[in-house]
Amino acid sequence: MQGVLHVITDETVQSSFSHASLAEQASANGADFVQYREKRHFDTQSLCGVAASIQEICSKSKQSRLVVNDRVDVACEIGAKAVHLGKHDLSTNIARRILGRSAFIGGTANSLMEARLLWKTVDYLGVGPIFGTTSKANPAPAMGLDQLSRICREFPRPVIAIGNIQVENVPDVIEAGAFGIAVLSAIVCSDDPGRSTLEFARALEKC
């Protein structure tokens, strides 16, 4: 079944909401996964504290699941079994050995060639940026819906599309074959992240 919604928390692109606040609003309004994304160089203990608080929020919601971005050590320390790893993070093979066979591991691909390298080592693939992105300093070029569609046809596991996805283009992304979407700026930079999460969740329900 298509329509999975990943909400990515980030405090650096806005100053109104903490990771925990974003997680609470997302989990209460239809997010299937809350991805804890912290690119600042905080000490591991601090990162574990925030991740643990998000994990507790997700467990109370009974719908959302925590995904730790980048940091396998943080996930391991708090007992989380889901991580999303970028191209410059720990390899998905090593992450699997550390977290175990039951771990839920996602990887990032900006092209079909990169997707092919991850086919056997991830449970899902984050593909993008579909329409560009403003959340990264040196982003890959926007790939568009045609490239997304090709990757979805060839990749044997769920594809989660990311990159400047707005409520109005959710149907196009799902029609291209994506299993779901990951959203950062359109939710966390909103005046009301909970309401924005709900709008994305409802858009996915209609697809």
N, CA, C and O of each residue as an XYZ file, in Angstrom:
828
protein
N       0.837     -1.199      0.000
C       0.000      0.000      0.000
C       0.871      1.247      0.000
O       1.755      1.398      0.843
N       0.619      2.129     -0.940
C       1.370      3.371     -1.005
C       0.815      4.391     -0.025
O      -0.281      4.221      0.508
N       1.582      5.458      0.213
C       1.084      6.550      1.025
C       1.792      6.761      2.338
O       1.231      7.376      3.245
N       3.015      6.266      2.466
C       3.757      6.422      3.719
C       4.311      7.844      3.824
O       4.818      8.404      2.852
N       4.203      8.411      5.022
C       4.670      9.782      5.254
C       5.796      9.807      6.286
O       5.604      9.433      7.443
N       6.975     10.256      5.846
C       8.102     10.519      6.730
C       8.162     12.022      6.985
O       8.192     12.804      6.035
N       8.180     12.432      8.230
C       8.389     13.837      8.574
C       9.776     13.965      9.197
O      10.102     13.266     10.156
N      10.582     14.860      8.647
C      11.963     15.021      9.093
C      12.060     16.259      9.983
O      11.738     17.367      9.557
N      12.503     16.060     11.212
C      12.630     17.196     12.127
C      13.950     17.918     11.889
O      14.959     17.295     11.558
N      13.933     19.225     12.057
C      15.146     20.031     11.885
C      14.949     21.357     12.604
O      13.965     22.058     12.371
N      15.880     21.694     13.471
C      15.802     22.965     14.191
C      16.571     24.079     13.498
O      16.395     25.249     13.840
N      17.422     23.743     12.529
C      18.308     24.751     11.932
C      17.632     25.549     10.825
O      18.099     26.639     10.493
N      16.556     25.045     10.246
C      15.894     25.762      9.156
C      14.780     26.665      9.666
O      14.169     27.402      8.892
N      14.513     26.608     10.983
C      13.505     27.459     11.604
C      13.836     27.561     13.091
O      14.644     26.782     13.597
N      13.232     28.492     13.780
C      13.582     28.716     15.184
C      12.385     28.663     16.123
O      12.493     29.038     17.291
N      11.247     28.200     15.621
C      10.028     28.212     16.422
C       9.768     26.904     17.159
O       9.131     26.905     18.212
N      10.254     25.787     16.616
C       9.891     24.486     17.153
C      11.125     23.621     17.402
O      12.048     23.588     16.588
N      11.129     22.931     18.525
C      12.199     21.987     18.838
C      11.951     20.668     18.117
O      10.876     20.441     17.562
N      12.967     19.800     18.134
C      12.788     18.464     17.567
C      11.598     17.762     18.215
O      10.762     17.175     17.528
N      11.531     17.829     19.538
C      10.468     17.134     20.262
C       9.098     17.696     19.913
O       8.142     16.940     19.737
N       8.998     19.020     19.811
C       7.727     19.639     19.455
C       7.295     19.234     18.052
O       6.125     18.926     17.821
N       8.235     19.236     17.124
C       7.927     18.820     15.754
C       7.489     17.369     15.715
O       6.541     17.018     15.011
N       8.186     16.514     16.481
C       7.846     15.101     16.523
C       6.446     14.891     17.092
O       5.679     14.071     16.587
N       6.124     15.629     18.132
C       4.813     15.495     18.764
C       3.701     15.897     17.801
O       2.685     15.210     17.693
N       3.900     17.007     17.107
C       2.874     17.476     16.174
C       2.742     16.538     14.975
O       1.637     16.271     14.502
N       3.879     16.043     14.491
C       3.844     15.132     13.342
C       3.186     13.804     13.701
O       2.344     13.300     12.958
N       3.571     13.247     14.832
C       3.046     11.934     15.217
C       1.559     11.981     15.535
O       0.862     10.975     15.409
N       1.074     13.138     15.945
C      -0.345     13.278     16.283
C      -1.215     13.545     15.060
O      -2.442     13.570     15.158
N      -0.576     13.746     13.906
C      -1.344     14.167     12.720
C      -1.063     13.340     11.479
O      -1.230     13.820     10.358
N      -0.641     12.109     11.671
C      -0.590     11.199     10.536
C       0.772     10.793     10.031
O       0.852     10.066      9.040
N       1.858     11.228     10.666
C       3.184     10.806     10.219
C       3.412      9.335     10.557
O       3.194      8.915     11.694
N       3.841      8.568      9.590
C       4.167      7.159      9.835
C       5.560      7.014     10.433
O       5.811      6.123     11.244
N       6.455      7.898     10.026
C       7.820      7.910     10.546
C       8.214      9.344     10.891
O       7.892     10.280     10.159
N       8.907      9.504     12.002
C       9.496     10.783     12.371
C      11.005     10.600     12.332
O      11.570      9.835     13.114
N      11.643     11.303     11.424
C      13.082     11.149     11.245
C      13.816     12.277     11.968
O      13.660     13.453     11.641
N      14.607     11.893     12.942
C      15.369     12.850     13.744
C      16.638     13.221     12.984
O      17.546     12.403     12.833
N      16.690     14.460     12.510
C      17.812     14.935     11.704
C      18.522     16.066     12.433
O      17.958     17.146     12.610
N      19.745     15.824     12.852
C      20.536     16.844     13.540
C      21.930     16.894     12.914
O      22.747     15.995     13.113
N      22.187     17.953     12.159
C      23.457     18.092     11.452
C      24.495     18.881     12.250
O      25.664     18.935     11.870
N      24.066     19.493     13.356
C      25.027     20.217     14.180
C      25.868     19.240     14.995
O      25.429     18.132     15.302
N      27.052     19.653     15.332
C      28.000     18.748     15.990
C      27.827     18.778     17.507
O      28.675     19.299     18.232
N      26.726     18.218     17.968
C      26.483     18.106     19.391
C      27.117     16.824     19.918
O      27.382     15.894     19.157
N      27.358     16.782     21.229
C      27.930     15.568     21.801
C      26.902     14.441     21.746
O      25.695     14.679     21.693
N      27.401     13.228     21.760
C      26.554     12.051     21.580
C      25.500     11.934     22.669
O      24.370     11.534     22.391
N      25.846     12.272     23.889
C      24.889     12.180     24.989
C      23.684     13.086     24.738
O      22.543     12.694     24.980
N      23.946     14.296     24.252
C      22.846     15.220     23.949
C      21.966     14.678     22.830
O      20.740     14.752     22.905
N      22.592     14.135     21.796
C      21.841     13.566     20.680
C      20.977     12.394     21.146
O      19.829     12.249     20.726
N      21.539     11.570     22.012
C      20.784     10.425     22.522
C      19.584     10.879     23.349
O      18.519     10.264     23.300
N      19.763     11.956     24.106
C      18.669     12.473     24.914
C      17.497     12.924     24.072
O      16.347     12.614     24.384
N      17.780     13.661     22.997
C      16.718     14.126     22.104
C      16.076     12.940     21.383
O      14.852     12.858     21.282
N      16.899     12.034     20.887
C      16.373     10.869     20.172
C      15.469     10.036     21.076
O      14.426      9.549     20.638
N      15.867      9.874     22.328
C      15.059      9.096     23.274
C      13.714      9.769     23.530
O      12.695      9.091     23.662
N      13.708     11.099     23.601
C      12.445     11.806     23.825
C      11.515     11.649     22.623
O      10.304     11.503     22.787
N      12.080     11.679     21.419
C      11.264     11.483     20.215
C      10.743     10.052     20.160
O       9.600      9.817     19.770
N      11.573      9.110     20.548
C      11.145      7.710     20.561
C       9.960      7.505     21.509
O       9.030      6.759     21.204
N      10.006      8.169     22.647
C       8.898      8.063     23.603
C       7.626      8.677     23.030
O       6.538      8.123     23.185
N       7.766      9.822     22.368
C       6.615     10.469     21.734
C       5.997      9.544     20.688
O       4.778      9.388     20.630
N       6.844      8.938     19.869
C       6.352      8.047     18.815
C       5.673      6.812     19.400
O       4.650      6.359     18.886
N       6.234      6.278     20.458
C       5.658      5.074     21.057
C       4.275      5.359     21.641
O       3.405      4.487     21.629
N       4.072      6.549     22.142
C       2.773      6.927     22.698
C       1.731      7.131     21.602
O       0.538      6.920     21.823
N       2.188      7.544     20.418
C       1.246      7.811     19.331
C       0.667      6.534     18.737
O      -0.435      6.543     18.189
N       1.414      5.430     18.846
C       1.009      4.116     18.319
C       0.895      4.091     16.795
O       0.429      3.104     16.225
N       1.316      5.167     16.134
C       1.322      5.179     14.674
C       2.710      5.471     14.133
O       3.159      4.834     13.179
N       3.386      6.427     14.739
C       4.682      6.864     14.224
C       5.826      6.018     14.764
O       5.731      5.417     15.834
N       6.901      5.988     14.001
C       8.111      5.268     14.387
C       9.308      6.194     14.204
O       9.396      6.915     13.210
N      10.214      6.171     15.151
C      11.421      6.988     15.064
C      12.408      6.398     14.069
O      12.671      5.195     14.071
N      12.950      7.264     13.219
C      14.089      6.921     12.364
C      15.207      7.903     12.702
O      15.011      9.116     12.624
N      16.363      7.393     13.073
C      17.501      8.244     13.408
C      18.307      8.506     12.138
O      18.763      7.571     11.481
N      18.476      9.771     11.801
C      19.229     10.143     10.620
C      20.729     10.109     10.912
O      21.180     10.686     11.902
N      21.480      9.459     10.085
C      22.961      9.468     10.094
C      23.617      8.635     11.193
O      24.576      7.913     10.917
N      23.131      8.714     12.422
C      23.883      8.245     13.578
C      23.447      6.860     14.057
O      22.513      6.720     14.847
N      24.140      5.859     13.564
C      23.875      4.489     13.994
C      24.180      4.312     15.472
O      23.485      3.573     16.169
N      25.235      5.001     15.959
C      25.597      4.877     17.376
C      24.485      5.390     18.287
O      24.220      4.809     19.340
N      23.839      6.475     17.883
C      22.731      7.014     18.673
C      21.567      6.035     18.677
O      20.990      5.761     19.729
N      21.222      5.510     17.519
C      20.141      4.532     17.438
C      20.435      3.323     18.314
O      19.562      2.837     19.033
N      21.651      2.851     18.250
C      22.055      1.681     19.033
C      21.958      1.970     20.528
O      21.492      1.128     21.295
N      22.390      3.143     20.940
C      22.421      3.504     22.360
C      21.019      3.554     22.965
O      20.833      3.143     24.110
N      20.034      4.049     22.220
C      18.687      4.185     22.787
C      17.773      3.010     22.417
O      16.598      2.984     22.785
N      18.326      2.051     21.691
C      17.536      0.880     21.336
C      16.618      1.077     20.155
O      15.686      0.297     19.958
N      16.864      2.113     19.358
C      16.063      2.328     18.148
C      16.521      1.363     17.066
O      17.706      1.043     16.966
N      15.590      0.909     16.271
C      15.914     -0.084     15.250
C      15.693      0.437     13.832
O      15.544     -0.344     12.892
N      15.674      1.757     13.684
C      15.467      2.330     12.358
C      16.416      3.496     12.150
O      16.492      4.397     12.986
N      17.143      3.483     11.034
C      18.076      4.558     10.712
C      17.966      4.889      9.231
O      17.592      4.055      8.406
N      18.308      6.141      8.923
C      18.440      6.542      7.527
C      19.858      7.061      7.332
O      20.313      7.942      8.061
N      20.549      6.509      6.343
C      21.958      6.804      6.149
C      22.207      7.465      4.805
O      21.735      6.999      3.768
N      22.960      8.563      4.842
C      23.351      9.259      3.626
C      24.585      8.637      3.010
O      25.153      7.678      3.532
N      24.983      9.202      1.895
C      26.106      8.626      1.148
C      27.437      8.730      1.888
O      28.358      7.961      1.613
N      27.547      9.665      2.817
C      28.802      9.871      3.528
C      28.747      9.356      4.968
O      29.645      9.622      5.766
N      27.688      8.622      5.285
C      27.544      8.048      6.615
C      28.108      6.627      6.637
O      28.663      6.146      5.650
N      27.953      5.977      7.775
C      28.347      4.580      7.898
C      27.641      3.761      6.830
O      26.483      4.033      6.511
N      28.314      2.766      6.276
C      27.702      1.980      5.213
C      26.506      1.196      5.745
O      26.454      0.836      6.921
N      25.557      0.942      4.868
C      24.363      0.204      5.269
C      24.703     -1.227      5.673
O      24.018     -1.804      6.517
N      25.739     -1.804      5.091
C      26.177     -3.155      5.474
C      26.640     -3.191      6.923
O      26.254     -4.080      7.682
N      27.462     -2.228      7.304
C      27.966     -2.178      8.678
C      26.831     -1.860      9.647
O      26.764     -2.428     10.737
N      25.943     -0.955      9.253
C      24.798     -0.626     10.096
C      23.960     -1.870     10.377
O      23.474     -2.056     11.493
N      23.791     -2.714      9.373
C      23.017     -3.939      9.548
C      23.691     -4.857     10.563
O      23.022     -5.465     11.398
N      24.999     -4.954     10.488
C      25.715     -5.815     11.437
C      25.597     -5.290     12.861
O      25.517     -6.069     13.811
N      25.586     -3.970     13.007
C      25.508     -3.370     14.344
C      24.099     -3.468     14.918
O      23.925     -3.838     16.079
N      23.097     -3.139     14.113
C      21.722     -3.040     14.608
C      20.953     -4.352     14.522
O      19.914     -4.509     15.165
N      21.455     -5.283     13.737
C      20.797     -6.579     13.640
C      19.945     -6.737     12.398
O      19.631     -5.765     11.711
N      19.579     -7.962     12.124
C      18.854     -8.283     10.893
C      17.459     -7.686     10.869
O      16.899     -7.448      9.799
N      16.894     -7.443     12.051
C      15.534     -6.910     12.106
C      15.479     -5.393     11.974
O      14.393     -4.814     11.938
N      16.629     -4.748     11.903
C      16.668     -3.281     11.812
C      16.037     -2.807     10.503
O      16.063     -3.506      9.490
N      15.475     -1.610     10.552
C      14.846     -0.975      9.391
C      15.808      0.101      8.903
O      15.976      1.133      9.553
N      16.435     -0.142      7.766
C      17.528      0.713      7.303
C      17.190      1.328      5.943
O      16.844      0.631      4.989
N      17.304      2.652      5.891
C      17.092      3.364      4.638
C      18.384      3.977      4.145
O      19.263      4.311      4.939
N      18.503      4.125      2.843
C      19.675      4.757      2.245
C      19.257      5.860      1.301
O      18.085      5.969      0.940
N      20.211      6.677      0.900
C      19.950      7.830      0.038
C      20.541      7.606     -1.347
O      21.662      7.118     -1.484
N      19.779      7.965     -2.367
C      20.273      7.899     -3.741
C      19.823      9.129     -4.508
O      18.669      9.549     -4.413
N      20.749      9.703     -5.270
C      20.439     10.859     -6.113
C      20.396     10.488     -7.591
O      20.255     11.357     -8.451
N      20.517      9.194     -7.880
C      20.495      8.750     -9.273
C      20.197      7.253     -9.309
O      20.248      6.573     -8.285
N      19.886      6.753    -10.498
C      19.628      5.325    -10.666
C      20.885      4.513    -10.360
O      20.798      3.446     -9.752
N      22.037      5.004    -10.770
C      23.282      4.282    -10.515
C      23.515      4.122     -9.006
O      23.904      3.047     -8.549
N      23.281      5.180     -8.242
C      23.446      5.093     -6.799
C      22.411      4.155     -6.188
O      22.705      3.434     -5.235
N      21.198      4.169     -6.741
C      20.156      3.277     -6.242
C      20.575      1.818     -6.414
O      20.368      0.997     -5.520
N      21.155      1.505     -7.546
C      21.561      0.120     -7.816
C      22.588     -0.394     -6.821
O      22.626     -1.588     -6.524
N      23.417      0.498     -6.307
C      24.445      0.090     -5.351
C      23.856     -0.315     -4.002
O      24.518     -0.982     -3.207
N      22.614      0.087     -3.748
C      22.008     -0.150     -2.435
C      20.920     -1.217     -2.455
O      20.330     -1.505     -1.413
N      20.645     -1.800     -3.591
C      19.507     -2.696     -3.729
C      19.473     -3.806     -2.683
O      18.404     -4.153     -2.181
N      20.631     -4.360     -2.354
C      20.659     -5.541     -1.484
C      20.870     -5.221     -0.011
O      20.886     -6.130      0.819
N      21.033     -3.942      0.328
C      21.437     -3.626      1.700
C      20.474     -2.723      2.463
O      20.710     -2.428      3.635
N      19.390     -2.278      1.821
C      18.457     -1.378      2.511
C      17.034     -1.942      2.473
O      16.706     -2.797      1.651
N      16.204     -1.436      3.385
C      14.790     -1.811      3.405
C      13.942     -0.818      2.620
O      12.856     -1.155      2.146
N      14.439      0.398      2.486
C      13.781      1.379      1.639
C      14.835      2.343      1.122
O      15.940      2.418      1.659
N      14.488      3.074      0.083
C      15.431      4.001     -0.529
C      14.841      5.407     -0.546
O      13.736      5.614     -1.047
N      15.580      6.376      0.005
C      15.194      7.772     -0.087
C      15.763      8.367     -1.363
O      16.982      8.434     -1.523
N      14.902      8.798     -2.268
C      15.330      9.258     -3.593
C      14.998     10.734     -3.775
O      13.886     11.179     -3.493
N      15.988     11.478     -4.252
C      15.751     12.892     -4.508
C      17.054     13.637     -4.739
O      18.106     13.014     -4.883
N      17.000     14.943     -4.774
C      15.791     15.753     -4.602
C      14.915     15.734     -5.856
O      15.408     15.900     -6.971
N      13.638     15.533     -5.661
C      12.730     15.448     -6.803
C      12.540     16.812     -7.457
O      12.675     16.946     -8.673
N      12.229     17.815     -6.655
C      11.996     19.160     -7.182
C      13.026     20.167     -6.668
O      12.767     21.371     -6.672
N      14.184     19.689     -6.228
C      15.185     20.565     -5.638
C      15.049     20.590     -4.130
O      14.122     19.995     -3.579
N      15.967     21.275     -3.454
C      15.911     21.356     -1.997
C      16.613     22.613     -1.510
O      17.542     23.108     -2.148
N      16.162     23.117     -0.384
C      16.807     24.270      0.245
C      17.395     23.900      1.603
O      17.915     24.766      2.307
N      17.317     22.620      1.978
C      17.757     22.207      3.312
C      19.193     21.708      3.341
O      19.693     21.327      4.399
N      19.869     21.706      2.183
C      21.262     21.259      2.128
C      22.127     22.335      1.487
O      21.688     23.063      0.596
N      23.375     22.419      1.966
C      24.278     23.458      1.472
C      24.698     23.214      0.034
O      24.761     24.159     -0.753
N      24.987     21.969     -0.330
C      25.436     21.639     -1.684
C      24.584     20.496     -2.234
O      25.052     19.363     -2.344
N      23.338     20.796     -2.575
C      22.422     19.733     -2.973
C      22.706     19.187     -4.366
O      23.281     19.865     -5.217
N      22.290     17.955     -4.571
C      22.310     17.379     -5.908
C      21.240     18.072     -6.742
O      20.288     18.621     -6.188
N      21.381     18.057     -8.071
C      20.362     18.701     -8.909
C      19.031     17.975     -8.825
O      18.982     16.770     -8.575
N      17.956     18.715     -9.034
C      16.623     18.120     -9.031
C      16.538     17.045    -10.118
O      16.974     17.265    -11.248
N      15.975     15.880     -9.770
C      15.919     14.785    -10.745
C      14.614     14.752    -11.529
O      14.578     14.221    -12.639
N      13.554     15.302    -10.979
C      12.285     15.317    -11.680
C      11.534     13.992    -11.586
O      12.057     12.996    -11.086
N      10.307     14.006    -12.074
C       9.431     12.844    -11.941
C       9.801     11.700    -12.872
O       9.578     10.538    -12.532
N      10.358     11.999    -14.033
C      10.711     10.930    -14.975
C      11.814     10.041    -14.401
O      11.734      8.815    -14.483
N      12.837     10.660    -13.823
C      13.919      9.875    -13.230
C      13.409      9.112    -12.004
O      13.787      7.961    -11.786
N      12.562      9.744    -11.215
C      11.964      9.056    -10.072
C      11.199      7.825    -10.540
O      11.323      6.750     -9.953
N      10.419      7.982    -11.586
C       9.631      6.873    -12.107
C      10.513      5.715    -12.558
O      10.180      4.553    -12.327
N      11.620      6.023    -13.193
C      12.518      4.965    -13.657
C      13.112      4.203    -12.473
O      13.194      2.975    -12.491
N      13.523      4.945    -11.446
C      14.083      4.288    -10.265
C      13.023      3.416     -9.588
O      13.318      2.298     -9.165
N      11.803      3.918     -9.487
C      10.732      3.144     -8.859
C      10.445      1.856     -9.618
O      10.139      0.830     -9.010
N      10.542      1.904    -10.943
C      10.292      0.705    -11.756
C      11.383     -0.340    -11.559
O      11.103     -1.538    -11.561
N      12.618      0.105    -11.390
C      13.741     -0.827    -11.341
C      14.131     -1.252     -9.935
O      14.730     -2.312     -9.753
N      13.795     -0.431     -8.931
C      14.240     -0.723     -7.574
C      13.252     -1.668     -6.908
O      12.056     -1.379     -6.892
N      13.716     -2.800     -6.351
C      12.803     -3.822     -5.834
C      12.267     -3.574     -4.429
O      11.539     -4.410     -3.894
N      12.612     -2.441     -3.824
C      12.129     -2.132     -2.479
C      11.415     -0.778     -2.490
O      11.509     -0.041     -3.471
N      10.705     -0.444     -1.412
C       9.954      0.823     -1.401
C      10.847      2.044     -1.615
O      11.941      2.137     -1.059
N      10.365      2.966     -2.420
C      11.068      4.225     -2.693
C      10.310      5.359     -2.018
O       9.106      5.525     -2.215
N      11.029      6.132     -1.224
C      10.469      7.304     -0.565
C      11.041      8.541     -1.250
O      12.252      8.759     -1.239
N      10.179      9.335     -1.835
C      10.612     10.521     -2.574
C      10.788     11.703     -1.623
O      10.026     11.874     -0.671
N      11.802     12.509     -1.900
C      12.096     13.673     -1.059
C      12.604     14.816     -1.927
O      13.167     14.587     -2.998
N      12.407     16.027     -1.471
C      12.966     17.179     -2.172
C      11.928     18.172     -2.627
O      11.430     18.079     -3.749
N      11.589     19.136     -1.766
C      10.662     20.230     -2.091
C       9.293     19.737     -2.538
O       8.660     20.329     -3.412
N       8.848     18.654     -1.930
C       7.516     18.136     -2.233
C       6.478     18.983     -1.500
O       6.599     19.231     -0.300
N       5.466     19.420     -2.232
C       4.376     20.219     -1.689
C       3.083     19.401     -1.753
O       2.999     18.409     -2.478
N       2.094     19.825     -0.996
C       0.830     19.080     -0.954
C       0.255     18.899     -2.358
O      -0.259     17.831     -2.690
N       0.344     19.939     -3.172
C      -0.287     19.890     -4.492
C       0.395     18.927     -5.468
O      -0.235     18.477     -6.424
N       1.686     18.601     -5.239
C       2.312     17.652     -6.173
C       2.462     16.247     -5.607
O       3.123     15.404     -6.213
N       1.855     15.985     -4.449
C       1.869     14.629     -3.896
C       1.284     13.606     -4.872
O       1.884     12.546     -5.051
N       0.128     13.876     -5.517
C      -0.419     12.885     -6.456
C       0.539     12.540     -7.593
O       0.617     11.382     -8.004
N       1.264     13.527     -8.104
C       2.211     13.271     -9.195
C       3.349     12.380     -8.728
O       3.799     11.505     -9.469
N       3.819     12.595     -7.505
C       4.924     11.798     -6.968
C       4.489     10.347     -6.764
O       5.231      9.424     -7.101
N       3.309     10.143     -6.223
C       2.804      8.789     -6.015
C       2.504      8.104     -7.352
O       2.753      6.909     -7.516
N       1.972      8.862     -8.293
C       1.696      8.296     -9.619
C       2.982      7.861    -10.313
O       2.976      6.923    -11.110
N       4.086      8.543    -10.009
C       5.374      8.167    -10.594
C       5.896      6.851    -10.026
O       6.862      6.288    -10.543
N       5.264      6.364     -8.971
C       5.646      5.062     -8.425
C       6.208      5.078     -7.024
O       6.531      4.020     -6.482
N       6.338      6.263     -6.412
C       6.891      6.341     -5.061
C       5.968      5.642     -4.070
O       4.745      5.730     -4.178
N       6.560      4.953     -3.113
C       5.816      4.280     -2.059
C       5.327      5.281     -1.019
O       4.326      5.064     -0.336
N       6.063      6.382     -0.921
C       5.700      7.421      0.034
C       6.573      8.641     -0.174
O       7.326      8.729     -1.143
N       6.459      9.586      0.759
C       7.214     10.830      0.657
C       7.870     11.164      1.986
O       7.405     10.751      3.048
N       8.951     11.915      1.906
C       9.601     12.480      3.089
C       9.555     13.991      2.952
O       9.886     14.538      1.900
N       9.146     14.660      4.010
C       8.943     16.112      3.949
C       9.690     16.771      5.094
O       9.623     16.315      6.236
N      10.404     17.848      4.783
C      11.098     18.615      5.813
C      10.539     20.039      5.837
O       9.698     20.355      6.679
N      10.992     20.892      4.933
C      10.695     22.324      5.009
C       9.208     22.645      4.982
O       8.751     23.509      5.729
N       8.451     21.967      4.139
C       7.027     22.293      4.002
C       6.253     22.040      5.286
O       5.149     22.555      5.462
N       6.828     21.250      6.181
C       6.180     21.001      7.470
C       6.860     21.763      8.590
O       6.196     22.494      9.325
N       8.168     21.611      8.740
C       8.831     22.203      9.918
C       8.924     23.725      9.827
O       9.030     24.392     10.856
N       8.885     24.280      8.628
C       8.916     25.740      8.474
C       7.520     26.351      8.428
O       7.370     27.561      8.255
N       6.513     25.521      8.581
C       5.135     26.005      8.607
C       4.839     26.680      9.940
O       5.472     26.375     10.951
N       3.892     27.581      9.938
C       3.438     28.191     11.193
C       2.748     27.170     12.089
O       2.691     27.339     13.307
N       2.227     26.114     11.479
C       1.519     25.066     12.206
C       1.939     23.705     11.643
O       1.256     23.170     10.770
N       3.053     23.133     12.126
C       3.536     21.857     11.598
C       2.524     20.722     11.703
O       2.470     19.852     10.834
N       1.729     20.730     12.758
C       0.722     19.686     12.904
C      -0.305     19.741     11.795
O      -0.637     18.720     11.193
N      -0.806     20.930     11.526
C      -1.789     21.103     10.451
C      -1.180     20.721      9.099
O      -1.830     20.070      8.282
N       0.071     21.129      8.870
C       0.733     20.813      7.598
C       0.937     19.308      7.450
O       0.763     18.762      6.361
N       1.304     18.638      8.539
C       1.431     17.178      8.503
C       0.110     16.544      8.096
O       0.077     15.649      7.253
N      -0.969     17.007      8.694
C      -2.297     16.467      8.399
C      -2.666     16.685      6.939
O      -3.278     15.815      6.319
N      -2.301     17.837      6.384
C      -2.601     18.105      4.976
C      -1.872     17.119      4.065
O      -2.445     16.642      3.085
N      -0.614     16.812      4.382
C       0.128     15.827      3.589
C      -0.468     14.435      3.762
O      -0.608     13.688      2.793
N      -0.816     14.092      4.993
C      -1.403     12.777      5.251
C      -2.707     12.596      4.476
O      -2.954     11.526      3.921
N      -3.533     13.624      4.436
C      -4.799     13.557      3.712
C      -4.570     13.487      2.208
O      -5.296     12.791      1.498
N      -3.557     14.212      1.718
C      -3.230     14.139      0.287
C      -2.805     12.731     -0.106
O      -3.153     12.243     -1.181
N      -2.056     12.091      0.769
C      -1.614     10.716      0.493
C      -2.785      9.748      0.529
O      -2.842      8.807     -0.263
N      -3.709      9.973      1.434
C      -4.879      9.099      1.541
C      -5.710      9.109      0.263
O      -6.355      8.114     -0.069
N      -5.695     10.224     -0.449
C      -6.506     10.355     -1.664
C      -5.839      9.735     -2.891
O      -6.475      9.583     -3.935
N      -4.582      9.383     -2.769
C      -3.855      8.850     -3.936
C      -4.189      7.382     -4.189
O      -3.665      6.783     -5.128
